[in-house]
């Protein structure tokens, strides 16, 4: 499916990032404008408790060959004390609706017994540069069969409805009794008539596992092109993924004719890293998009996007 490899197209060290961030440009998500394509991404700053992720953007030429501008401020402040997005927003997925830009956010908040929990929020903008929350709480969160870690929402309008694909947590596991717990999560599906109120298939995993029942699946992205729906996502082992490249994130692929039944075929995408380069050990956080009518895949590389993001032009 890869027609052209563009390599790394955005290096965070080569630009001044907002919110005091020095590294990371995670989860690139594209939104096309008449004269450029804007790529929202999540940059990290550090406080006394750890990382905080906030959203910035880079305006790029439509062939992703050149960066035109980088935002000077975060597009959305972090949530207030005690809210679901108090400690981070990552990812940030935009769509156009009624002359506005709507963005589905993944809010992060730190926990005591485990490292983090997440939920899905919604923010709205008139110009795509600064956003305001619909409200202080999430629009999608834990439920009876999805008890935690609901996030990574990606939304399209199709077949007269809004469709959302998202991550939901199944369980926390320790590799050893003394180890910090790691999380297992899968990809689910929800529908809506207005983009705000959602009905989800509670606890239903829509993609089969390739690495066994503890495979972690995240950040789905869907594009209709060439008569079928294409999905990319990232997946990894539950333990050892931070230090062992063989257990880290890779990008998977699935297709569907009806948005209901998905056929997983990772080999069809054929994306591998470049030995010794920015994506040699990891490929993660993908985004399918159209720019000037051409399909592209944006993605992060090593260390969960610490060194920026790259792109490939696809032949779908």
C-alpha positions in Angstrom: 0.0 0.0 0.0 3.0 2.3 0.4 3.5 4.4 -2.7 6.1 6.8 -1.3 7.9 7.2 1.9 8.3 10.8 3.0 10.4 10.0 6.1 10.2 12.2 9.1 8.3 15.4 8.3 8.3 17.1 11.7 11.2 17.2 14.2 10.1 18.9 17.5 13.7 19.8 18.2 13.8 21.9 15.1 10.9 24.1 16.2 9.8 26.2 19.2 6.9 24.4 20.8 4.2 25.9 23.0 3.6 25.2 26.7 7.3 24.8 27.5 7.6 21.6 25.6 11.1 20.6 24.3 10.4 17.1 22.8 7.5 15.0 21.6 5.1 15.6 18.8 2.7 12.7 19.4 -0.4 11.5 17.6 -0.4 13.7 14.4 -4.0 14.3 13.2 -4.6 16.1 10.0 -7.2 18.6 9.0 -7.2 20.0 5.5 -7.6 23.8 4.7 -7.8 25.4 1.3 -4.1 26.3 1.1 -2.4 24.0 3.6 -3.0 20.9 5.8 -2.9 21.4 9.5 -1.5 18.7 11.7 -2.5 18.7 15.3 -0.1 17.0 17.7 0.5 16.6 21.4 3.7 18.1 22.9 4.9 17.2 26.4 6.0 19.5 29.2 7.2 18.3 32.6 6.1 19.2 36.2 7.1 17.8 39.5 4.9 14.7 39.0 5.7 13.9 35.4 4.7 14.7 31.9 1.8 16.8 30.8 0.5 16.6 27.2 -1.0 19.7 25.5 -2.1 20.2 21.9 -0.3 22.3 19.3 -0.3 22.2 15.5 1.9 22.6 12.5 0.6 24.0 9.2 2.2 22.1 6.3 2.2 22.2 2.5 -0.3 19.8 1.2 2.4 17.3 0.1 3.8 17.4 3.7 7.2 18.5 2.3 7.5 21.7 4.3 6.4 23.2 7.6 4.8 26.6 7.2 4.0 27.5 10.8 3.9 26.1 14.3 1.3 27.3 16.8 2.7 29.6 19.5 0.2 28.5 22.2 -1.8 25.4 23.1 -5.1 25.2 21.3 -6.9 24.1 24.5 -5.8 24.5 28.1 -5.7 21.6 30.4 -8.7 20.8 32.5 -9.5 22.2 35.9 -8.6 20.6 39.2 -10.0 17.1 39.5 -11.4 16.9 36.0 -10.9 14.0 33.6 -8.3 16.0 31.5 -6.4 17.7 34.3 -3.0 16.2 33.5 -3.0 15.8 29.7 -4.8 15.8 26.4 -3.7 13.1 23.9 -4.8 12.5 21.2 -6.8 15.3 19.6 -8.9 14.3 16.6 -10.7 17.0 14.5 -13.6 16.9 12.1 -15.6 19.6 10.4 -19.2 20.2 11.3 -21.6 23.1 10.5 -18.8 25.5 9.7 -16.9 24.7 12.9 -14.1 22.4 13.8 -15.0 19.8 16.4 -12.2 18.0 18.2 -12.6 14.7 20.1 -10.0 14.7 22.9 -8.6 12.1 25.2 -8.2 13.5 28.7 -5.7 12.0 31.1 -5.8 12.1 34.9 -3.4 10.5 37.3 -4.5 7.8 39.7 -3.1 6.4 42.9 -3.3 2.6 42.5 -2.6 2.7 38.7 -0.8 5.3 36.6 -3.7 6.9 34.7 -7.3 6.9 33.6 -8.8 8.5 30.5 -12.1 9.6 28.9 -13.3 11.3 25.7 -14.1 15.0 25.6 -15.3 17.4 23.0 -14.0 20.8 22.1 -15.3 23.3 19.5 -13.5 26.0 17.4 -14.6 28.6 14.9 -11.1 28.8 13.2 -9.3 25.6 14.2 -6.7 27.6 16.2 -8.3 27.9 19.6 -10.9 25.6 21.1 -13.4 25.7 23.9 -14.8 22.7 25.8 -18.5 21.8 25.4 -18.4 21.3 29.1 -15.9 20.3 31.9 -16.8 16.6 31.8 -16.4 13.9 29.2 -18.9 12.8 26.5 -17.8 9.2 26.7 -16.3 7.4 29.6 -16.3 4.1 31.7 -19.4 1.9 31.6 -20.5 -1.5 32.9 -18.2 -3.5 30.6 -15.6 -0.9 29.8 -14.5 0.0 33.3 -11.6 2.4 32.6 -9.3 3.9 29.9 -11.9 5.0 27.4 -10.2 7.3 24.9 -8.4 7.6 21.5 -11.7 8.6 19.8 -11.7 8.9 16.0 -15.0 10.1 14.4 -16.3 10.2 10.9 -19.7 11.0 9.4 -21.0 8.1 7.2 -24.2 6.4 6.3 -26.2 9.3 7.9 -24.7 9.0 11.3 -21.6 9.7 13.3 -19.3 6.7 13.9 -16.6 6.6 16.6 -13.8 4.1 17.0 -12.1 4.3 20.4 -9.9 2.5 22.9 -11.3 0.9 26.1 -9.5 -0.8 28.9 -10.1 -4.4 29.8 -7.8 -5.0 32.8 -4.5 -4.1 34.5 -1.8 -6.7 34.8 1.5 -7.0 36.7 4.4 -8.8 35.0 5.7 -9.7 38.4 4.1 -9.2 41.9 6.5 -6.3 42.5 6.1 -4.6 39.1 4.0 -1.6 38.3 0.7 -2.6 36.6 0.4 -2.4 32.8 -2.9 -1.9 31.0 -4.7 -4.0 28.3 -7.0 -2.2 26.0 -9.0 -2.9 22.8 -10.8 -1.0 20.1 -14.6 -0.5 20.2 -17.2 1.3 18.2 -20.0 3.7 19.0 -22.7 5.6 17.0 -24.4 9.0 17.4 -27.0 11.1 15.6 -25.6 14.4 16.7 -21.9 13.8 17.5 -22.4 14.4 21.2 -24.6 11.7 22.6 -23.2 8.2 21.9 -24.4 4.6 22.0 -21.5 2.2 22.2 -21.3 -1.6 21.8 -20.3 -1.9 25.4 -17.3 -4.2 25.8 -17.3 -5.5 22.2 -13.8 -5.8 20.7 -14.1 -5.2 16.9 -10.7 -6.5 15.8 -9.1 -9.9 16.5 -5.9 -10.2 18.4 -2.6 -11.2 16.8 -0.4 -11.3 19.9 -2.8 -13.2 22.1 -5.5 -12.0 24.5 -3.3 -9.4 26.2 -2.5 -7.6 22.9 -3.0 -3.8 23.4 -4.8 -2.0 20.6 -5.0 1.8 20.4 -5.5 4.9 18.3 -7.8 3.7 15.4 -8.1 5.9 12.3 -10.6 5.3 9.5 -10.8 6.6 5.9 -13.2 5.8 3.1 -11.3 5.6 -0.1 -11.6 3.4 -3.3 -14.9 1.9 -2.4 -14.1 0.6 1.1 -13.3 1.7 4.6 -9.7 1.5 5.7 -8.5 1.4 9.4 -5.1 1.8 10.8 -4.3 1.4 14.5 -1.3 0.5 16.7 -0.8 -2.6 18.8 1.9 -4.0 21.2 2.6 -6.5 23.9 1.3 -5.8 27.3 4.7 -6.0 29.1 8.2 -4.9 28.1 7.1 -2.5 25.4 9.1 0.4 26.8 12.5 -1.2 26.5 12.2 -4.2 24.1 11.7 -3.1 20.5 10.3 -6.5 19.6 7.4 -5.9 22.1 6.8 -2.2 21.2 4.1 -0.6 19.0 3.6 -1.6 15.4 0.9 -0.3 13.0 -1.9 -2.6 12.0 -4.5 -2.5 9.2 -8.1 -3.6 8.7 -10.7 -3.0 6.1 -14.5 -3.1 6.0 -17.3 -2.7 3.4 -20.0 -1.8 5.9 -18.4 -0.3 9.1 -19.5 -3.3 11.0 -17.4 -6.3 10.0 -13.6 -5.7 9.9 -11.0 -7.9 8.2 -7.6 -7.5 9.8 -4.6 -7.7 7.4 -1.5 -6.1 8.9 0.7 -7.4 6.2 -1.2 -5.6 3.5 0.0 -2.2 4.9 3.6 -3.3 5.0 4.9 -0.4 7.1 8.3 -1.1 8.7 10.8 1.2 10.3 14.0 2.5 8.8 17.1 0.8 10.3 19.1 3.2 12.5 16.6 6.1 12.0 13.8 7.9 13.9 11.3 5.0 13.5 13.6 2.0 13.6 12.3 0.5 16.8 8.7 1.6 16.9 5.8 2.8 14.7 2.8 4.1 16.5 -0.1 6.6 16.8 -1.2 6.5 13.1 -3.6 8.9 11.3 -5.2 8.3 7.9 -6.0 11.4 6.0 -6.6 13.0 2.6 -4.5 15.9 1.4 -5.2 17.3 -2.1 -7.2 14.1 -2.7 -4.2 11.9 -2.0 -4.3 9.4 0.9 -1.5 9.7 3.5 -0.6 7.9 6.7 1.0 10.0 9.4 2.6 8.2 12.3 5.1 8.5 15.2 8.3 6.6 15.6 10.7 5.6 18.4 10.0 6.5 22.0 6.3 7.1 21.5 6.8 10.2 19.3 9.7 11.8 21.2 11.5 12.5 17.9 8.5 13.7 15.9 6.3 12.3 13.2 6.6 11.1 9.6 4.4 10.2 6.7 3.9 7.8 3.8 1.7 8.4 0.7 -0.5 5.4 0.2 -1.9 3.5 -2.8 -5.3 2.2 -1.5 
